[in-house]
Amino acid sequence: MELQLKLIGFLLVILAVLHAAFARYFNWRHEFAAVSLINRQMMYVHTFFIAFTVLLMGLLCLSSAGELISTPLGRKLALGCGAFWLARLLVQFFGYSAVLWQGKRFETVVHVTFSVLWAYLSAVFVLIGLG
């Protein structure tokens, strides 16, 4: 499981860094032009803090995989991470409309890829958390 956590740590650091490109990729400057300043800034700030949380989770896995597996506090943290990623997996299916990806090759690949990733993260963290 330690190797799984190291792999997860690497993937989460990459995912956190990818968040830096969201505004440009999703054309937020144009998309949010008509949105109030507070709503626009909330999107940027929340995106930053999601990326920061994902980065810290990745660094935790890279630096403390053994402790996450072998200590009571580590297993509790792992269980919390499992709950976080399980919630993200559920949002993948119930928070986003299927209209966004169905019938679109690239979007379907992204949807399936991230669904598998969220399931993998959830499973590893929950299994570690439950001992």
Buried (B, 14 or more C-beta within 10 A) or exposed (E): BEEBBBBBBEBBBEBBEEBEEBBEEEEBEEEBEEEEEEEBEEBEEEBEEBBEEBBEBBBBBBEBBEBBBEEEEBBEBBBEBBBBBBEBBEEBEEEEEEEEBEEEEEEBEEBEEBBEBBBBBBBBBBBBBEE
